[in-house]
Amino acid sequence: MKYIKVFITIMVTAAFINVQAQESYLVEKDIAVFYPPNFDAAQTLPSVAVIHPLDNKGTLPKSWKMIPQFKLSGGKSIMEMRYDEGTDLYGTGEVTGSLRRNDKNITLWNTDNGLYLQHNGDRLYQSHPWILGVRADGSAFGILADNTWKQEVKLTQPISIVSEGPAFRVIVIEKKSPQEVVKALAQLTGTLELPPMWALGYQQSRFSYYPQGQVQEIADNFRSKKIPLDVIWMDINYMDNFKIFTFDSNGYADPKGLNKYLHSKSVKSVYMIDPGVKKEAGYKVYDQGQAGNHWVADKNGQPFVGKVWPEACVFPDFTNPKTRTWWSGLYKDFMALGIDGVWNDMNEPSVFNGPDGSMPADNKHTGGDGLAAGPHLRYHNIFGMMMVKATREGILAANPDKRPFVLSRSNFIGGQRYAATWTGDNASKFDYLKTSIPMSINLGLSGQPFSGPDIGGFDGDCDAKLFSQWIAVGAYYPFCRNHTTTGSAAQEPWAYGTEVENISRNAINRRYRLLPYLYTLFREASQSGMPVMRPVFFADTKNKALRSEDQAFLLGGDLLVIPRWAEKTQLPQGNWVNVPFEDTDDGQQAIVKIRPGAIVPLGNVVQSTEEYAPKEITLLLNPDEKGNVYGEFYDDAKDGFGYKTGDFVLIKFEGKVKAGKVSVKVKQAEGKRKIAPRYRIGLVTKTGIKYSSWQEGDTVTL
């Protein structure tokens, strides 16, 4: 073991042998890296967040503003950086509170923080050592602390990042706009892989649907009530005494049959898998892990044992590549039952009887693949990230022709490469609905575009009014799932009576009509890293009045979503006009406005993404002051990887309103996929919408 550790250290050090004390240089034109004087590569590298090579491409220009200062104090490593007065700060990942993060302190130590009640809500399930700054003139910068150790981010003047580990390198991005900074972050840390389209649909969950017959009834009700649905989720009660990769022989005696039934209804299934493995001889997963020496060790080198749902549990050491390979292999038989996606929960990791609800900081990890053996203090924040990496690889190996879908509660910056996320255990209270919007926006600004809260709230009984308010805006979250806890009141859309059922149906129908636009946004996120859900100030980065708006939000660049309950919203200037969806206004639906100059593709109402096919596309138009309109539409097979070899189509629309006539040209800009939808123009004005006839060809007119 000693020989292996020395070998790893030598290899890591050799990889960064040219790093000198206080070295700084450009890695791209507007991206610089700074190394502190006492930097030891083996203590923080290789990076799990940064996948872009940080090669030296030149010295810093004299005009470079953002220069970190490195310090040591009280055994802690500190980075400080001053910034221009009047700058607004964002990012820091999954955080509660307002959108604008100035004067906030966030501790990065992934924590099972139910209802966000501990640590003032400033320490949640994920860690993103990342800050986005937007100056008064609209120019922007980003600061990435490439460090997994426990640390605190202080958004004061100067910005301060205080780590309980060794000195760490800092990457600084300088761009003309926050959008370009976010794209540069994606260049450094990677983008999400394009998800299967079904993951964009409406999803229904609770802790837990039991027995499996209840799951079938839920699916039947959605179909009979004509409420669109794509996924039903299975929480831990499907397991045999909460043992992962097992099934309760009474309640879930035939999981393969259940999944087959759901598929016959065009519904996918997602099942939960936690990291805690019940310590029980004779249980296959435990026996394999024990034989392979796959567990995180305590300070004495023995397998660490902590209490979670199955009582005494041991935990895979995901820093070890052999452990990740073993974990990935567990999914082969599991996915063969017809399971479509996996939910990794409790992976901070949550330990009911552990210090601060997790493992001791002096637990031991083996490391590997360049990662040195080290304490849990170093690897705690990436436990969930390494878990979902192994999970994704296992699902992909089991179903190589399908796009994996993984949802994770815990993650680290860069983890968007492996899993979507939700914002953890919230409550059925209006304040949690309000805070879900800036939480999701800041996740997007921190590299994670695929997120959303539990619609309706997880804890407590949601009432009819709150559920109506929540589903009406929740239909526009990137991740759209209704989830509630055990023992709470029913939270399906029909549980509150006919009025709320109709409100829910309208909201979900609108999401499905927006699938052509929404799927195009996810494709953009997979290409450039641009968030799906964006702050309103992205519409005008120089308008300071928009910088704190966290009730309304942008869906992509062309739609503005304003909850009906929002008050005193600050909205972008210009002729943004309401989109009149073709349904009855029930008084609860979020107001959706279209940007001047935009073309937004709209589909027909379908009951699941299985039914979705771009045979008829409505082009919503809102001309700018010069009468110009522009938009895009992406399509592929909805699943699989054919799009990587050209089986996709990106269509660009360009139009003009002149002399009372609207003309839109349709051009296939990229891809080999051939589609020939019928199009119609929907010209949106302040007084309503005017439609053209359905037309085919490369020009559509009104």
N, C-alpha and C positions, 0 to 999 in steps of 0.2 A: 504493500500500500504506500509505503514511504517513497519507493522508487517512482511509482506512478505520479505521485504529487510533484516530485521534483521535475519530472519530464514535462508535465503540463506547464509548470511555471516557466521553464526554459523556452518552451515553444511560444507561449504567449508573449514573453519578454522579447524574444527574437522578432516576432511579428511587428513590434513597435520599437525596434532598436534605435531608430532615427529620432525618436522623441527626446527632445532636450528640455532642460529646465526653462520654464516660462516661454515655451515655444508657442507661436501662433502663426497661422497662415490661412490663405484662402483655399477652400476645397471646391468652390464654384465661384462665379463672379461676385455673387452677393451672399455667400455663405462662408463663415470663418469658424475655425476651431481653435480653442485656447486650452493649453495644458498648464496646470499649476507647477510650481517649482519642485514640489516633493511628490510628483506623480509616479505611482507604481502600477504599471499596466495590469499586472496579475490580480490586483485587488478590485478592479472594476471592468476589465475587458476580458474576452470579447464582448461587445455590446449585444444585448438582446433586442434593443430597440432600433438601432441604426443598421440598416442593410446597405446603404449607399457607401461606396469606398470614400474614405476621407484622405485622399492623396493630396500632397502639397502641390498646389497649382499656382503659387505666387504669394508674394508678401502683401500684407494689408496696405491698402491705400492710406495716405495721410489723413484723408477725410473721414475715415471710419470712426463712427461715434461710440458705439457700444463696446466698451472695453471692460471685461470683468477684473475684479480685484480679488485675489485669493488670500485667505487668512486661516490661521489655526487658533482656536480659543477653547480652553477647557476640554481638550481632547477631541473637539469637533472640527470638521472641515467646513469652511465657510466661503461662499462666493457672494460678492456684492457688486451691483452694477447700477449706476445712476442713469436716469433717462430724462427727457425733456419734460418740463412742466406742461400741464394740460394734456398729458397722455392718458388714455383710457386703457385699462388692463383687462384681459380676458384669458380664457383657457383654464388651465389647472385641472382639466378633466371633469370627473363626476363630483360636483360640489353642490351644496344647497345655497340658498340665498339668491341675491340679485345677479343679473347677467354680468354687470360691470363688477370686477373683482378688486378694485383699488382698496387698499387698507385691510384686506383680508389676510388671515394666517391659516394655512392649510398644512396639516401633518399628513405626510405620505406614508401610511402604514395600513394596508388593507384590513378592514375591520367589518365583522358582521354587526352592523349598526342598525338594528331593527327600528323602524320609524324615524331614523336619523336623530334619535334622542341623546345619544352619547356624544361627548366632545363637541357640543354646540353644532352638530351636523357638519363639522369641518373635516371629518375623517370618516370616509365611507369605504366602499367595497373595492375601489380601484385607485391606482396611482398614476398620475400623469405629471412628471416634473417638467412642465412646459408652460410658458407664458407668452401670450400674444399681446403686443402693445400697439395701439393705434394713436399716432400723434395728431395734434390739432389740424395739421394740413392734410391728413388722410394717408400719409406715408406710414409704414409699419415695420415692426421688428418682431423676431421670435427668439426666445431663449430656451434651450433644451439642456438640462443637466443630465448628462449621460451616466446615470448612477442609480443602482437599484437599492442601495442601503436605506434604512429608515432616515427620513429627512423632513425638514420643515421649510415651506415656501412662505416667505413674508413679502406681501405685495405693498411694501412701504416705499419711501424714498430715502436711500436707495433700495432696490429690490435685493432681498437677501435669501439665499438658500443655504440651510444649515444641515449638514449631514452628520450622522453618528458613525459614519464609516470613514475610510481614507479619502485623501484628496481626489477629486474627480474632474474630468474634462468638461468643458462647456462649449456648445455649438450655438452660434449667433447667426441669425438670418436678417438681412436688411433688404427691404423691397419697397416699391412705390405704393403698394396697397396691401391691406390685410388678406385679400383673396390670393395674392401672389405668395404671401408668407405661408398660408395654409397649404398651397400647392407644393411649396418647397419642403414643408414638413413631411408631406406625403412622399416626396422624392427621397427624403432621408430615411423614413421609417416604413415605407411601403403603403399600399392601399389594400382595401378589402378586395377579395376575389368576388367576381360577379355572383350573387346568390341565385338559387333557383327562383323562378318567378313566384312559386307558391309561398315562399317566405315573405313576400310582400303583401299577401292577402290578410284578411281578418282572421284572428286566432282566438280560441276560447279555452280557458283553463280554470282550474281551481285546485286547492290542496284539500282533498283529492276527489276525483270522480271514482266512485267505488260502489258496486263491483263493475266489471267491464260492460255489463248490460246497460248501465247508466250512460256510459260513453256512447253506445249505439243510440240510445234515446235522445241524447243531446244532438247528435248528427241528424237524426230523423226530424227533430223539431226545427232545426235550421232549414232543412230542405222543405218541409211542409209549409213553413211560414214565409218562405221566399226571402230569407235573410242570407246574404252571401257569407260563405265560410270556407276557409282553406285548411285550417289546422285545429286539432284538439290535442291538448297536452296532458300527459300522465305524470303526476307528481308521485312522491315516494310510496304511497299506499299500494301501488301495483306490485311492490316487491314482497318477497318472503322475509318478514321480520326486518325490513329495511336493509337487507343484504343486496348490494349492487350486483347487477347482471343476473338476478333471479326474479321469479314471479310467484306471487301468492297463489297457491294451488286451489284456493277457494274462490277468491274474487277475480283472479286473472288466470284461470285455468287454461285458456286458449288464446294467448296473445296473438298468435299467427292468424287465427280466425277473426279476431277483432280487427286487426289491421286490414285483412282482406275485405271485411265488411265496410270499413271506413273508405277504402279505396273504391269500392263499388258505388259509394256516394260522392266520389271526387273529393275526399277529405284525407289529408295527411295526418300522421301521428308523430309526436315528439315525446320522448321518454327521458326522465331525469336519471342522471348518474352522478353521485357524489364521490369525493375522493376518499372518504373514510371507509376502510375495509374492516368488517367485523372480525375481531380476534377470536376465531373459532376453528379449532382443528376439525378437519373433515369438510370444511367449506372450501370449495375448489379455488376460488380467487385468493383466499388467505393462504392456502397451502402452496399455491404457485408462487405467490409473493414472498413467502417465507423461504422457500427453497432457492429462490433467485436472489435473496438478500436485497429486496427492492424497497425496504422501508426507510423513512427518515429516522435517524438515530437520536437518542438523547445525549446529554453531555458526557455520559459514561460509555457511549458507543453501543448501547442496547436499543432495540426498536422502541421508538417513542409510542406510548399508549395514551390515548385521550378519549373522552366521552363525546359521542355524537348520537345520531338517531338510533343506531343499533347497539348502543351502550359502548363497551370497550372496543376501540378501533385503532388500527395502525394506518399509516399514511404513505403512499408511494413517494419516493424521492425523485421527482420529475427532472431534477438537474442531471440525473444519470441517464445517458442515452440508452443503456440496456433496459432500464426501467421504462422509459418511454416506448421502446419497441415492444416490450411485454404488454404494456397498457394498450397500445394500439391494437395488438393482436386479439385482445378480449372482445373487440367489436365485431369480429367476423361472424360468429354465430348469432350474436345479438341482432345485428342488422339483417341477417338472413330471415328473420321472422317477419319481415315486411315493414320494419321501423324506418321512418323517413328522416328524422332528425334527432339530435341529442342535446339535452339541457344539463350542463355542468353547473351545479349549485354548490354552496357551502365551501367554496374553494379559495377562501382567503388565506389559509384554511380556517374554518370555524371549528373551535374545540370548546364544548360547553364548560368543561372544568379546567380549562387552560388559562394562563395569565392573560388578562385583557381579552379573553374569549378566543385565544388562539394558542399556538405553540410557544414554548419558551424560546427566547431569542438566542440561547446558547445551544439549541439543537444543532445537529450536524448533518450537512449535505455532502454527498460524494463528489458531485460535479462530473465533468467530462465534456468532450467536444470543445476543449479549450477553457472551459469554466473550471477554476480551481476549486478544490474542496474548501468548504467554508461554513460559517455559522448561519443559522436561520435569520439573523439580523441582516445579512446580505441578501438572502434569497426569498425571504417572506413575500415581498411585493411582486415577485414573478412566479410564485407557486401556481396561481391560477392560469397565468399565461402559458407556462410550460405544460400544464395539464391539457389546456384546450388545443395546444399545438399537437400533442400526442393523440388527442381524441380525433381531431380533424384528419390526421394522417391515417388513423385506423378506419374511419368511416370511408375515406377515399379508397383505401386498399380493399375494403369489403365491397364497395360499389364503385368501381373505377369509371363507370360511364355516367355517373350522376354527380352533380355539384353537392358537396357536403353542406349541411347547415348545422351550426353549433351555436347555442346561446350560453353565455357565461355571466355569472354574477361578478366574479373577480377578474381583473385583468391589469395590464400595465401598458404604458404607451408603446405603440407598435402592435399591440395585440389585435387590432382590427384585421390583421392579416389572417387570423384564425377563427374569430368568433364575433357574432353580434352580441349586444348586451342590453340589459334592462336596468332600471335604476334602483333595484332592490326592493326591500319590504317597506312600502309606503303605507299611508293610512287613508281610509275613506273620509277624508275631510277636504274642504275647499282649498285650504292653504297648500295641501300637497298637490292638488290639481294645478294651482298657480305656479308652484316652484318647479313642476315637471318641465315647463317650457324652457326656462333658462338652463336647467340641468342638461336637457337634451341638446340645446344649442351649444353650450360650452363643451360637451363631449364631441360634437361635430367640429368645433374649432380646435380640438385637441387630437384630431386625426381619426376619430371613431364616428363615421356617418350613420351607422346602423344601430339606433337605440330608441328607447321609449320607455315610459313607466307602465306599471300595472294600471290599465284603464279601470276606473271605478274605485281604485284603491285596494290594497291587499288586506289590511287589518281593519276590522270593524264592519258594521252594517251600512252599506251605501244606500241612501234613500233615492227616491225617484227623481227629485230635482237635481241632486248632484250627479247621478248617473247620466241624466240627459245632458247636462252641461259638459260632462267629461267625454262621452262618446261623440258629441258633436264636434269637439276639437281633436279628440284622439284619433279620428279617422284620418288625420293628416300627419300623425307621427310617422317617422320612418319605420319603426317597429310597432305593430298595431295588435296588442294582445290584452284581453280582458282576463284578469286573474284575481282570485280572492282566497282567503285562508280557510282552514278547517273550522267548522262551527259557525261561520258567518252566514248571513242571509244569502239566498240565491242571487246570483248576479248576472245571469243570462239576460239578453236583451228583452225577453218577454216577461221577466220576473216581476216587473213593476206595473203591469197592465198594458192595455192596448195603446194608450197615448205614447208611453215611453218606447214601446215596441216599434211604433211607426217612426218615431224620432230616430231610433237606432237604425232602422232599415234605411231611412233616407240618408243618414250619415255614411253608412257602410256602402250603400249604392254609389254615393259620390266618390268614395275612394276607388271603387272598381271602375267607374267611368274614367277616372284619372290614371288608370294603369299604363296607357301608352306614354304619358308624360312621366309618371313615377318611375317606370322601368328605365326610361331614358336617363333620368337623374341618377339612378343607381349605376348605370353604365358609365356616366360621367364620373361618379365617385370612384369607380374601379379604375378609371383611366388617369384621373388627375388628382384625386383626393378631395375635391370640392365637396363640402357637406351637402346632404339632401335637405336638411332643415337648417336655415340660416338666419342670422340676426337681421333685423330690419335695416340696420345701418349699412349693410352690404349694398343696398340700393343707392346709397349716396354717402360715401365714406367721409366726405368733408362736412356733412351736416351734423354738427355736434348735438343737436336736439334728439337725434335718433340713437345716440350711443347707449342710452340706458333703457331703451324700450325692450321690455321682456314679457309682455303679454301677447302682442302680435308677433308674427314671425314670417319669414319668407319660406316658401316651399320651392326649392330651386331658385332660379333667378327671375321667374316670370309670374309667380303667383304669390299673393300676400294674403295670409290667413289671420283673421281678427275674430277671436272668440266673442260670442254675443255678450258675455259678462264683462268684457274688458272695459276699463274706464280710463279716460284721459290719455288715450294712446297717442304716441307721436308717430306719424306716418310720412312716408316719402312724398315729396311734391310731385306734381304732374298729374296727368289724366289717367290715374288708376281707376278702372271702372268695375263695378260688381259683376261677377259671373252669375247669370240667372240659370241655375241648373233646372233641368226639366222635371221638377217635382214640386210638390206643394210646400210652400214656406211654412214650417211649423213653429216658427218663432224662436227656435233653439239653435238651428244650424249656424255654424261659423260663417261669417261673411268672407267670401273669397273674391279678391280683386285681381285683375290681370294687368300686367305692366304695359304702359304705352310702348308700342313697337313690337309686341310679342305675338307669336302664334303658338298656341298650346294645343297639342293633339289630344282628343277625347275619344274614348271608345263607347261601346254600348254596355248596358248593365248585364252582368253575368253572375252566376251563382258561385263560381269558383274560377281560379285561374286555369283549371283544366278546360273550361269552356272558352277561355279567351282566345280569340283569333282576330288579327287585324284586317277584317274584311270590310268594315265600314269605319272610317275615321272622320270625326268632325273637327275642323280646324277653327278653334276659337281665335278671333282676330281683334286686336285693339290697336289701330294704327297710331303712330306717333304724329308729331306736329307736321311732319312732311309727308304723311300718308304712307310711310314705309312699315312693313312688318317682316319679322324673321322668326324662324323656329326650326326645331329638329325633332326627329322621331327615330328611335332605335327599336329593332326587333330581331329576335333570333328564335331558336327552338324551345326556349323557356327553361331548359335544363340541358345537362350534358356539356361537352367541351368543343362542339363543332365550331362555336364562334371564334375559338382561338386559331382556327385554320381557315377562316373566311366565311363560315356559314352564319352570316348576320347581314343586316342591312342598316345603314344610317342614311336616312332621307333628310334632305335640307329643303326647307320651304322659304321662298322669298316672294313677297307680295307688295302690291302698290294699290293705293286708293287714289283714283284720279277721275275727275269729271263724272262723279257719281257711279263709277264702276270699280269693282274690286277684282283684281286678277292675282292669282297665286301660282307660281311656278314650282313644280315638284321635281326634285333632282336626286337621284341615287348617288350619294357622295362617296360611300365606302361599302365594302362587303360584296359577297357573291350571291347572297340570298335573294331570290326573286319573289316579290309580293306585288299584287296589283289591287290594292284596296279601292273601294269607291270612296270618294271624298265629298264633303260638303263644307262650305264656308258658313261659319256662325259669326257674323259681325256684331261685336258687343259694343253697345253704346250706353249712355246714361239712362236712356229710356227703355232699354231692353235689348233683345237680340233678334237679328234678322238672318234667316237661313237661305242659302242657295239650294238648288236641286242637287241630288246625288249625281256625281260625275266621275268619269274615268279618264285616264290619260295624264299627261304631264303639265296640264294647266287647268286650274279650277277658277271659275268666275262667278261673280254675283252682280 
